[in-house]
């Protein structure tokens, strides 16, 4: 007998909303029945007529489970009124009125038929997961409604999401909130064994929580863990302690449909079940018998770095919304218990919602979907969160390099072929090129393999990264050949899925034949990952440089690490020096055959640091890789000048042969600039000179091929080229190098003290040479008085002044007494202003 579920109280409201507004947003807790009851209730609506309902589920298991449950409710086998379609599995007939599909399948459907002619209603279920295909699908649906189908209906449903934002995106769609009947769930917070940042110990914490739950609860237990590795670690620990009457089952996305079905089925008679699951168990499915949830509070999400061009999985804390979803799993069938492996304080630190995939993943597939739709700017569509601009631009760059779009960012014929199967653009491009080269079957197998996790688990030491090895084992399993499995384990279930996917890809791309020359693996992968073609840095290491300029390495010596060239496919995502997990050897002849049209010949000049001489090479390059190089005897003089200029710019002006005269000229110009008297004069600070090296220095470097020759260059002529004859005269007048003092001597002026330009130039002169001069000499057009350092006959400073008149009147008498006592043979007149200046002991007329 069918029970009445909470959502059924809102069916009339939902029907009214779809009749008048055509959109609606539904929020209902887990177990309210929204996924199964709403589609069935809407089957006979007049506006649906002879059209179908498409129900989108974020996961394959949820799609199969929900189609099966609805079929049970109408007492029909799956494939009649209710059917489903997921990757590699389809149960749909001409009678099907409700199609439950995964979001990626829907993207292909709407791309093939943008008007959705046979569809009357699209339901986005569990939209809070914000998978990339759900965001793209909703954007396409809204565009279809606007341009082609104003009669199309849409429902967006979830237990936990920001319904207000979704409603606003859909033009103010009505929000239907079903509180429903909820069973009480006791929440227990526990401090985990590990501290923050030590997620690798999470399985130990889960083990302790499981032991506690087995004592305190009676039903089956659902444990949420971040990934497959933690699931296997926890399962191993549980099996070691040999719990009597306990049945342990894993649940994650890459398991076969049968294994997933076993996890959600009732536990064997007389046994309690422990299900170790990833986030796959958060929504849509009911795991029968579960009344206890243990939540690690962690999840694993892909994050794409536009800097490295690579994605990596990161373990992050769940959001409050996800934590509520997980907690709700324990209260779907009755009262439950939830053990949270974090503190109540940490609960307050959780984000409200999980970030959508569109903000963190590789956008190459999204970009291809958008240009296939006819959109090169994402902002032409409606999004809850538009794609990141930088990541999208990089994705478009990849599409352009693969020939999927042209210079105007319009999709090409090749791009349309790439988009046919919904594969990553790299793999689709590889398959098309492989087909043209007669290796399409191998390309399909490689693509199928790269869409699954690795099926080999090495028991000792490091794993072998050679993809060719995987191709051999897939072939062996496909032909039921015996396998040598010492030291590793092979998951034949994954291999069978790969073979099944391979067949589908062949159909999608119309690839015939079964020729498999495994040695062409590297060649095919090079077309998928031209930016990850890598060349060995030297013969002594396992370190390589990719064509994109990234460092990659093999963590231990292996067969393919001995190759001169490799294609590094799976990396750890490190932006500087990434570890290679999977790759294949390549060869230079293949590189030249496949990408020779992109090779460039460059003449490269460098300054040899040991000899200090400029050396020239001709280089054949592919992007950032140097393929070949040869030494050149003849050197282009202009290019040699550029090398010297760059070296000086990077090293400093001290490499040039600066004379005292030139340094003094620089100081004089700097003084005039500081004093406001440099109108029209060039900036000769080191910073300015370095910026303008091409202007004042380069024309005088012709013929110079080494640092030794640079030391002998005519720098005076080069520097003076910055100044006109008139400017040089102005400098000499306003900032002279010397001044003639009353004795007739020519004395230099100093414009610098250490690293600083002086506000007032210094004149160092013997006191006796200044007799008769009343006023202090000035420079800078009469604006700046000199600082006069008056010296004793021995050349030692006795007085510093900028006011010579004041010195004669007020200070001279005291200074005279001191000097006359120390230098009695010298002339020390009582009236210095009427005395004859002299550079001698006594003036001639007094001698």
C-alpha positions in Angstrom: 0.0 0.0 0.0 1.4 3.4 -1.0 1.9 5.7 2.0 1.1 9.4 1.8 4.3 11.5 1.7 4.6 15.1 2.8 5.1 16.5 -0.7 1.7 15.2 -1.8 0.0 17.9 0.3 1.6 20.5 -2.1 0.7 18.8 -5.4 -2.2 21.2 -6.1 0.0 24.1 -5.4 2.7 22.8 -7.8 0.2 22.1 -10.5 -1.2 25.7 -10.2 2.3 27.2 -10.4 3.2 25.2 -13.5 -0.1 26.1 -15.1 0.3 29.9 -14.6 4.0 30.6 -14.1 5.4 27.6 -15.9 8.4 27.7 -13.4 8.6 26.7 -9.8 11.2 26.1 -7.1 10.6 23.4 -4.6 12.3 22.9 -1.3 11.5 19.7 0.6 13.5 17.7 3.2 14.9 14.3 2.5 12.2 11.6 2.4 9.4 14.1 1.5 8.8 12.2 -1.8 9.5 15.1 -4.2 11.7 13.0 -6.5 9.1 10.2 -7.2 5.7 11.7 -6.4 5.8 15.0 -8.3 6.6 13.5 -11.8 3.9 10.9 -11.4 1.3 13.5 -10.2 1.9 15.7 -13.3 1.6 13.0 -15.9 -2.0 13.8 -16.8 -1.7 17.6 -16.8 -3.3 19.1 -20.0 -0.3 21.3 -20.8 1.9 18.2 -20.9 -0.3 16.7 -23.7 1.8 14.1 -25.5 5.1 15.4 -24.4 7.5 13.8 -21.9 8.8 14.7 -18.5 12.6 14.8 -18.1 13.8 14.3 -14.6 17.5 15.1 -14.1 19.5 13.3 -11.4 23.1 14.2 -10.5 24.2 10.6 -10.1 23.7 7.3 -12.0 22.7 5.4 -8.9 20.0 7.9 -8.1 18.6 7.8 -11.6 18.3 4.0 -11.6 16.9 3.9 -8.1 14.3 6.6 -8.7 13.2 5.1 -12.0 12.8 1.7 -10.3 10.9 3.1 -7.4 8.4 5.0 -9.7 7.9 2.0 -11.8 7.1 0.0 -8.7 4.5 2.6 -7.7 2.7 2.3 -11.1 3.3 -1.5 -11.1 5.2 -1.6 -14.3 8.7 -2.8 -15.3 11.3 -0.1 -15.8 11.3 1.0 -19.4 7.5 1.4 -19.8 5.9 4.6 -18.5 9.1 5.3 -16.6 12.5 4.8 -18.0 16.1 5.9 -17.4 19.2 6.7 -19.3 22.7 6.9 -17.9 26.1 6.4 -19.4 26.3 3.0 -21.0 22.8 2.0 -19.8 19.4 2.9 -21.3 15.9 1.5 -20.5 13.4 3.7 -22.5 10.7 2.7 -24.9 8.1 4.3 -27.1 5.7 4.3 -24.2 8.0 6.1 -21.8 6.5 9.4 -20.5 9.0 10.0 -17.7 12.7 9.8 -18.5 15.1 9.9 -15.6 18.5 10.9 -16.9 21.8 12.0 -15.6 22.6 15.7 -16.2 25.3 14.9 -18.8 22.8 12.9 -20.8 20.5 15.9 -20.8 23.2 18.2 -22.0 23.6 16.0 -25.1 19.8 15.8 -25.6 19.3 19.6 -25.6 22.4 20.2 -27.8 20.9 17.8 -30.3 17.4 19.3 -30.0 17.6 22.8 -28.6 13.8 23.2 -28.8 13.2 20.0 -26.8 10.2 19.3 -29.1 9.1 16.1 -27.3 9.6 17.5 -23.8 6.9 19.4 -21.8 8.6 19.6 -18.4 12.2 19.5 -17.2 12.8 18.8 -13.5 16.2 19.5 -12.0 16.4 17.3 -8.9 18.9 17.8 -6.0 20.0 21.0 -7.6 22.0 22.0 -4.5 24.8 19.7 -5.7 25.5 22.3 -8.4 27.2 19.9 -10.7 28.6 21.6 -13.8 26.1 19.9 -16.1 23.1 21.1 -13.9 24.3 24.7 -14.2 24.8 24.4 -18.0 21.5 22.5 -18.4 19.6 25.2 -16.6 21.3 28.0 -18.6 20.4 26.2 -21.8 16.8 25.6 -20.7 16.3 29.2 -19.8 17.7 30.2 -23.2 15.4 27.7 -24.9 12.4 29.1 -23.0 13.3 32.7 -24.0 14.0 32.0 -27.7 12.1 28.9 -28.7 9.7 27.4 -26.2 7.7 29.7 -24.0 5.5 26.8 -23.2 8.3 24.7 -21.6 7.8 24.0 -17.9 10.6 23.8 -15.4 11.0 22.7 -11.8 14.1 23.1 -9.7 14.1 20.9 -6.5 16.3 20.4 -3.5 16.3 19.8 0.2 19.0 22.4 0.8 19.7 25.3 -1.5 19.4 29.1 -1.7 15.9 29.0 -3.1 15.6 32.8 -3.3 18.5 33.1 -5.6 17.2 30.3 -7.9 13.8 31.9 -7.9 15.2 35.3 -8.9 17.2 33.7 -11.8 14.0 32.1 -13.0 12.2 35.5 -13.2 10.6 35.3 -9.7 9.4 31.8 -9.9 7.1 30.8 -7.0 8.8 29.0 -4.1 7.0 25.9 -2.7 8.3 24.9 0.7 7.4 21.5 2.0 8.3 21.1 5.6 6.7 17.7 5.8 7.0 15.1 8.4 10.5 14.6 9.8 11.8 12.0 12.2 13.9 13.2 15.1 17.7 12.8 14.6 20.0 12.9 17.6 23.2 14.7 16.7 26.4 13.8 18.6 29.5 15.9 18.0 32.8 14.2 18.5 36.4 15.5 18.5 38.2 13.5 15.8 41.4 11.6 16.4 43.1 13.8 13.9 43.4 17.6 14.1 42.7 20.0 11.4 45.0 19.5 8.4 45.5 15.8 9.2 42.7 14.3 7.1 44.8 11.2 6.4 43.9 9.8 9.8 40.1 10.2 9.3 39.7 6.4 9.0 40.9 6.0 12.5 38.3 8.4 13.8 35.6 6.7 11.8 36.6 3.3 13.3 36.1 4.6 16.8 32.7 6.2 15.9 31.6 2.9 14.3 32.4 0.9 17.4 30.5 3.4 19.5 27.5 3.4 17.1 27.4 -0.4 17.1 26.9 -0.3 20.9 24.5 2.7 21.0 22.2 2.0 18.0 20.4 -0.9 16.5 20.0 -0.3 12.7 22.4 -0.1 9.8 25.1 2.5 9.7 26.0 4.9 6.8 29.6 6.3 7.0 30.5 9.4 4.9 34.1 9.5 3.9 35.8 11.9 1.4 37.0 9.4 -1.1 37.8 5.8 -2.2 41.2 5.7 -0.5 39.6 6.5 2.9 36.8 4.0 2.2 39.3 1.2 1.6 41.4 2.1 4.6 38.3 2.1 6.9 37.0 -1.1 5.4 40.4 -2.8 6.0 40.4 -1.6 9.6 36.8 -2.9 10.2 37.6 -6.3 8.6 40.7 -6.7 10.8 38.7 -6.5 14.0 36.3 -9.1 12.7 32.9 -7.8 13.8 30.5 -10.7 14.2 27.1 -10.3 12.4 28.3 -7.2 10.5 28.1 -6.8 6.7 30.4 -4.1 5.2 29.7 -2.6 1.8 31.4 0.3 -0.1 29.5 2.8 -2.2 31.1 5.2 -4.6 30.7 6.4 -8.2 33.1 4.1 -10.0 31.6 0.9 -8.7 29.5 -1.2 -11.0 25.7 -0.8 -11.0 25.4 -4.2 -9.3 27.8 -3.3 -6.5 26.0 0.0 -5.9 22.6 -1.8 -5.9 24.0 -4.2 -3.3 25.0 -1.3 -1.0 21.5 0.3 -1.0 19.6 -3.0 -0.7 18.4 -4.3 2.7 21.1 -6.0 4.7 21.2 -9.8 4.8 19.0 -11.5 7.3 20.3 -11.3 10.8 23.1 -8.9 9.9 23.7 -5.2 10.4 25.1 -3.4 7.5 27.8 -0.7 7.4 27.9 1.3 4.2 31.1 3.2 3.6 30.2 5.9 1.1 31.3 9.1 -0.6 29.0 12.1 -1.2 27.2 9.9 -3.7 24.9 8.8 -0.8 23.9 12.4 0.2 20.8 12.7 -1.9 18.1 11.1 -3.9 18.6 7.5 -2.8 17.3 5.7 0.3 19.6 3.1 1.8 17.2 0.7 3.4 17.7 0.0 7.1 19.9 2.9 7.9 19.1 4.8 11.1 22.7 5.9 11.9 25.0 8.3 10.1 28.7 8.8 10.8 29.9 11.9 9.0 33.6 12.6 8.6 32.7 16.2 7.6 35.0 15.9 4.6 34.5 15.7 0.9 36.7 15.6 -2.2 36.2 18.1 -5.0 38.2 18.8 -8.2 39.9 22.1 -8.4 41.4 23.5 -11.6 44.3 25.8 -11.6 44.4 28.2 -14.6 48.1 28.9 -13.8 49.1 25.2 -14.1 46.4 24.2 -16.6 45.8 21.1 -14.4 43.1 19.8 -12.0 43.7 18.2 -8.7 41.4 16.7 -6.1 41.3 18.6 -2.9 39.8 17.4 0.4 37.6 20.1 1.9 35.1 20.5 4.8 31.5 19.9 3.9 29.1 22.9 3.9 26.2 23.2 6.4 23.8 22.2 3.7 25.7 19.0 2.9 26.1 18.2 6.6 22.3 18.6 6.9 21.7 16.3 3.9 24.0 13.7 5.4 22.3 14.0 8.8 18.9 13.5 7.1 19.9 10.1 5.8 19.5 8.7 9.3 16.0 10.0 9.7 14.3 8.9 6.4 12.6 5.8 7.7 12.4 6.6 11.4 14.2 8.3 14.4 18.0 8.3 13.8 21.4 9.2 15.2 24.1 11.2 13.5 27.7 11.2 14.8 29.6 14.2 13.5 33.4 14.0 13.7 33.8 17.7 14.5 33.0 20.0 17.4 30.0 22.3 17.7 32.4 25.2 17.4 33.6 23.9 14.1 30.0 23.5 13.0 29.7 27.3 13.2 32.7 27.7 10.9 31.2 25.7 8.0 30.1 27.6 4.9 26.4 27.7 4.2 26.6 25.9 0.8 29.2 24.0 -1.1 30.8 26.0 -3.9 29.4 25.1 -7.4 31.7 23.0 -9.7 31.6 25.7 -12.3 33.8 27.9 -10.2 36.5 25.3 -9.6 36.8 22.8 -12.4 38.4 22.7 -15.9 36.0 24.7 -18.1 37.2 23.2 -21.5 34.1 21.0 -21.8 31.8 23.9 -20.8 33.5 26.1 -23.3 32.9 23.5 -26.1 29.3 23.1 -25.0 28.7 26.9 -25.1 30.3 27.4 -28.5 28.3 24.5 -29.8 25.2 26.3 -28.5 26.3 29.4 -30.4 27.7 31.4 -27.4 31.3 32.5 -27.1 30.6 34.8 -24.1 29.1 33.1 -21.1 27.3 36.3 -20.0 25.0 35.9 -22.9 23.3 33.2 -20.8 21.7 33.2 -17.4 23.7 31.7 -14.5 23.6 31.5 -10.8 27.4 31.7 -10.9 28.9 32.6 -14.3 32.1 30.8 -15.2 35.3 32.3 -14.0 36.6 34.7 -16.7 40.3 33.7 -16.5 39.5 30.0 -16.5 37.1 30.4 -19.4 39.6 32.4 -21.4 42.1 29.7 -20.9 39.6 27.0 -21.9 38.8 29.0 -25.1 42.6 29.1 -25.8 42.7 25.3 -25.5 39.8 24.9 -27.9 41.5 27.2 -30.4 44.8 25.2 -30.2 42.8 22.0 -30.9 41.1 23.6 -33.9 37.6 23.5 -32.3 37.0 27.2 -32.7 38.3 29.7 -35.2 39.9 33.2 -34.6 36.4 34.7 -34.3 35.7 32.1 -31.5 33.1 30.4 -33.7 32.8 26.6 -33.6 34.5 24.9 -36.6 33.5 21.7 -38.4 36.1 19.9 -36.4 34.7 21.4 -33.2 31.2 20.1 -34.0 32.7 16.6 -34.5 34.5 16.9 -31.2 31.2 17.9 -29.3 29.2 14.9 -30.6 29.9 12.6 -27.6 30.3 14.9 -24.7 33.9 13.8 -24.1 36.5 16.2 -22.9 37.7 18.2 -25.9 41.2 16.8 -25.6 40.0 13.3 -25.9 37.5 14.0 -28.7 40.2 15.7 -30.7 42.5 12.7 -30.1 39.9 10.3 -31.4 39.3 12.3 -34.6 43.0 12.6 -35.4 43.5 8.9 -34.5 40.7 7.9 -36.9 42.4 10.0 -39.7 45.7 8.2 -39.0 44.2 4.7 -38.9 44.4 4.3 -35.1 40.9 5.3 -34.1 40.2 2.1 -32.2 43.3 2.6 -29.9 42.2 6.3 -29.5 38.8 5.2 -28.3 40.3 2.7 -25.9 42.6 5.4 -24.4 39.7 7.8 -24.1 37.6 5.2 -22.3 40.5 4.3 -20.0 41.1 8.0 -19.1 37.4 8.4 -18.2 37.8 5.8 -15.4 40.1 5.5 -12.4 43.2 3.4 -12.8 42.3 -0.3 -12.6 45.7 -1.4 -11.3 46.7 -1.4 -7.7 50.4 -2.1 -7.1 51.1 -3.9 -3.9 54.8 -3.0 -3.5 56.7 0.2 -4.2 55.7 2.8 -6.7 53.3 2.1 -9.5 54.3 1.9 -13.2 53.1 5.0 -14.9 53.1 3.5 -18.5 49.7 3.8 -20.1 50.8 1.2 -22.7 50.8 -1.4 -19.9 47.2 -0.6 -19.2 46.3 -1.0 -22.9 47.9 -4.5 -22.9 45.9 -5.6 -19.8 42.6 -4.2 -21.3 43.3 -6.2 -24.4 44.1 -9.3 -22.4 40.9 -9.1 -20.3 38.8 -8.4 -23.4 40.1 -11.6 -25.0 40.0 -13.6 -21.8 43.8 -14.2 -21.8 45.6 -15.1 -18.6 47.3 -12.3 -16.8 50.6 -12.1 -14.9 49.5 -10.4 -11.7 52.4 -10.8 -9.3 52.9 -7.6 -7.3 49.7 -5.9 -8.3 46.0 -6.4 -8.4 43.7 -5.7 -11.4 40.0 -4.6 -11.1 38.4 -6.5 -14.0 35.1 -4.7 -13.3 36.6 -1.4 -14.3 38.2 -2.9 -17.4 34.8 -4.3 -18.5 33.4 -0.8 -18.1 36.2 0.6 -20.2 35.5 -1.9 -22.9 31.8 -1.0 -22.8 32.6 2.7 -23.0 35.0 2.0 -25.8 32.2 0.5 -27.9 30.0 3.5 -27.3 32.7 6.0 -28.2 33.3 4.0 -31.4 29.7 4.3 -32.3 29.6 8.0 -31.5 32.6 8.8 -33.6 31.8 6.1 -36.3 35.2 4.4 -35.8 35.4 1.0 -37.5 38.0 -1.7 -37.1 40.0 -3.0 -34.1 43.6 -2.3 -35.0 45.6 -1.7 -31.9 49.2 -0.7 -32.3 49.9 0.0 -28.7 53.2 1.7 -29.5 51.2 4.6 -31.0 49.8 5.4 -27.6 52.2 8.3 -27.1 51.4 9.7 -30.5 47.7 9.8 -29.8 48.1 11.2 -26.4 50.3 14.0 -27.8 47.4 15.2 -29.9 45.2 15.3 -26.8 47.8 16.9 -24.6 50.2 18.9 -26.9 50.9 21.2 -23.9 52.2 18.1 -21.9 54.6 16.8 -24.4 57.8 16.8 -22.4 61.5 16.5 -23.1 64.1 15.2 -20.7 66.1 18.0 -19.1 69.4 16.0 -19.0 70.6 12.4 -19.2 71.1 12.1 -15.4 67.6 12.6 -14.1 64.0 11.7 -14.5 63.0 15.4 -14.8 61.4 16.8 -17.9 60.2 20.1 -19.2 56.8 20.3 -21.0 56.1 22.3 -24.1 54.0 24.7 -21.9 57.2 25.4 -19.8 56.2 23.3 -16.7 58.5 21.1 -14.9 57.4 17.4 -14.5 59.2 14.4 -13.1 58.9 10.6 -12.5 59.2 9.9 -8.8 61.4 6.8 -9.5 63.2 5.4 -12.5 61.1 3.3 -14.9 61.1 2.3 -18.5 59.4 5.4 -19.9 61.5 7.8 -17.7 64.5 6.6 -19.9 62.8 8.1 -23.0 64.0 11.4 -24.4 60.3 12.5 -24.9 57.2 11.6 -23.0 53.6 12.7 -22.9 52.7 13.4 -19.2 48.9 12.8 -18.9 48.0 12.6 -15.3 49.9 14.9 -13.0 49.6 15.9 -9.3 48.6 19.4 -10.2 51.7 21.1 -8.7 52.2 24.4 -10.7 56.0 24.2 -10.6 57.3 20.6 -10.6 54.5 18.1 -11.0 54.7 14.4 -10.4 53.8 12.2 -13.3 51.3 9.5 -12.5 50.4 8.3 -16.0 52.2 8.9 -19.3 53.6 7.3 -22.4 56.8 7.6 -24.4 57.0 9.7 -27.5 59.8 10.1 -30.0 61.3 13.1 -31.8 60.5 11.8 -35.3 56.9 11.4 -34.2 56.9 14.9 -32.8 58.2 16.3 -36.0 55.7 14.3 -38.1 52.7 15.3 -36.0 53.6 18.9 -35.1 56.4 19.9 -37.5 54.2 22.6 -39.0 54.4 24.3 -35.6 58.1 24.1 -35.3 59.9 27.4 -35.4 63.5 28.2 -36.3 65.0 30.8 -33.9 68.5 32.4 -33.7 69.3 32.7 -30.0 72.1 34.8 -28.6 73.3 34.4 -25.0 76.1 35.8 -22.9 78.3 33.0 -21.7 78.9 33.7 -18.0 82.3 32.0 -17.9 83.9 33.6 -20.9 81.8 36.8 -20.9 81.4 36.5 -24.6 78.2 36.5 -26.7 77.5 33.1 -28.3 74.9 32.4 -31.0 72.8 29.3 -31.6 70.2 28.3 -34.1 67.3 26.6 -32.3 64.4 24.6 -33.6 61.7 25.0 -31.0 58.2 23.6 -30.4 56.5 26.0 -28.0 58.8 26.1 -25.0 60.9 23.0 -26.0 64.2 23.2 -27.8 64.2 20.4 -30.2 67.6 20.9 -31.9 70.3 23.5 -31.7 73.6 24.3 -33.4 76.4 26.8 -32.8 76.7 29.8 -35.2 80.0 31.5 -36.0 78.5 34.6 -37.5 76.6 36.8 -35.1 74.1 39.5 -36.0 75.5 42.7 -34.6 72.0 44.1 -33.8 71.0 41.0 -31.9 74.3 41.1 -30.0 73.5 44.7 -28.9 70.1 43.4 -27.6 71.9 40.7 -25.6 74.2 43.3 -24.0 71.4 45.7 -23.3 69.4 43.0 -21.6 72.4 41.9 -19.5 73.1 45.5 -18.4 69.4 46.0 -17.7 69.3 42.9 -15.5 72.7 43.3 -13.9 73.1 47.1 -13.5 74.8 50.2 -14.9 78.0 49.4 -13.0 79.0 47.2 -15.9 79.7 50.3 -18.0 83.1 52.1 -17.8 82.0 55.2 -15.9 84.7 57.9 -15.6 84.9 60.4 -12.8 84.0 63.1 -15.3 80.8 61.3 -16.4 79.8 60.5 -12.8 80.3 64.2 -12.0 78.1 65.2 -15.0 75.3 63.0 -13.8 75.6 64.5 -10.3 75.4 68.1 -11.7 72.3 67.3 -13.7 70.7 65.6 -10.7 71.5 68.7 -8.6 69.8 71.0 -11.2 66.8 68.7 -11.2 66.5 68.8 -7.4 66.9 72.6 -7.4 64.2 73.1 -10.0 66.7 74.3 -12.7 66.6 71.3 -15.0 63.9 72.5 -17.4 64.4 70.5 -20.6 67.3 68.4 -19.3 66.9 64.6 -19.5 66.4 62.4 -16.4 69.8 60.7 -15.9 68.9 58.8 -12.7 69.9 55.1 -12.8 66.3 54.0 -13.2 65.7 56.4 -16.1 69.0 55.4 -17.8 68.2 51.7 -17.6 64.8 52.3 -19.1 66.3 54.2 -22.0 69.3 52.0 -22.8 68.0 51.4 -26.3 68.1 55.1 -27.0 71.4 56.3 -25.6 73.6 53.2 -25.3 72.6 50.7 -28.0 73.7 52.7 -31.0 77.3 52.8 -29.6 77.5 49.0 -28.8 77.8 47.9 -32.4 80.8 45.5 -32.8 81.1 44.8 -29.1 80.9 41.0 -28.5 82.1 40.6 -24.9 82.1 42.2 -21.5 85.8 43.0 -21.9 85.1 45.0 -25.0 82.3 46.7 -23.1 84.8 47.9 -20.5 86.7 49.8 -23.3 83.8 51.4 -25.1 83.5 55.2 -25.5 80.9 55.8 -22.8 81.5 59.6 -22.7 80.2 60.0 -26.3 77.3 57.6 -25.7 76.2 59.5 -22.6 76.6 63.0 -24.1 74.3 61.9 -26.9 71.5 62.5 -24.5 72.4 66.3 -24.4 72.4 69.0 -27.0 75.2 71.4 -27.3 73.0 74.1 -25.8 72.0 71.9 -22.9 75.7 71.2 -22.1 76.3 74.9 -22.0 73.4 75.4 -19.6 74.8 72.7 -17.3 78.2 74.3 -17.4 76.8 77.7 -16.5 74.3 76.7 -13.8 76.3 73.8 -12.3 79.9 74.4 -13.1 82.6 71.7 -12.5 85.0 74.3 -11.0 85.0 77.9 -9.7 87.8 80.4 -9.8 88.5 81.7 -6.3 90.0 85.2 -5.4 93.5 83.8 -5.4 93.1 82.9 -9.1 93.0 79.2 -8.4 90.5 76.9 -10.1 88.8 74.8 -7.5 86.3 71.9 -8.1 82.8 71.8 -6.8 81.4 68.6 -5.2 77.7 67.8 -5.8 77.4 64.5 -4.0 77.9 63.2 -0.5 77.9 59.4 -0.4 74.7 58.2 -2.1 73.0 61.6 -1.9 72.9 64.6 -4.1 73.7 67.8 -2.1 71.2 70.7 -1.8 74.2 73.0 -1.9 77.4 72.1 -3.8 80.6 72.1 -1.7 83.6 74.2 -2.5 86.7 73.1 -0.5 89.3 75.9 -0.5 92.1 77.3 1.8 90.9 80.2 3.8 93.7 82.4 2.6 92.5 82.1 -1.0 89.2 83.7 -0.2 90.6 87.0 1.3 88.8 89.9 -0.2 85.6 88.0 -1.3 82.6 89.4 0.6 79.7 87.5 -0.7 79.2 83.7 -1.0 79.4 82.5 -4.6 76.2 81.1 -6.0 75.1 78.5 -8.7 71.9 77.3 -10.3 71.3 80.7 -11.9 72.0 82.5 -8.7 69.5 80.5 -6.7 71.8 78.3 -4.5 74.8 79.6 -2.5 77.7 77.3 -2.3 78.7 75.5 0.9 82.2 76.7 1.5 84.5 74.4 3.4 87.4 76.7 4.5 90.6 74.8 5.0 93.8 75.3 7.0 97.1 75.5 5.2 97.4 71.8 5.9 94.1 71.2 4.1 92.0 70.5 7.1 88.5 72.0 7.5 88.4 74.9 10.0 85.0 76.4 9.2 82.0 75.5 7.0 79.6 78.3 5.9 77.1 79.4 3.4 77.4 83.0 4.5 80.9 84.2 3.9 80.2 87.8 4.9 79.0 86.7 8.3 82.1 84.6 8.7 84.4 87.5 8.1 82.5 89.7 10.5 81.8 87.3 13.4 84.0 84.2 13.2 87.3 85.1 11.5 89.0 86.7 14.5 88.7 83.5 16.6 89.8 81.3 13.7 92.7 83.7 13.0 94.0 83.3 16.5 94.0 79.5 16.3 95.6 79.4 12.8 98.2 82.1 13.5 99.4 80.0 16.5 99.6 76.8 14.5 100.9 78.4 11.3 103.0 81.4 12.3 104.8 81.7 9.0 101.5 82.2 7.1 99.8 85.5 6.4 96.9 86.2 8.7 95.8 89.9 8.2 93.5 91.7 10.6 91.3 92.8 7.8 90.7 89.9 5.5 88.4 91.8 3.1 91.2 94.2 2.1 93.9 91.6 2.2 95.4 90.0 -0.9 94.2 86.5 -1.4 97.0 84.0 -1.8 97.7 80.3 -2.3 101.3 80.9 -1.0 102.6 81.2 2.6 102.5 85.0 2.1 101.3 87.2 -0.8 104.2 88.3 -3.2 104.0 91.9 -2.2 104.6 90.9 1.4 107.4 88.5 0.7 
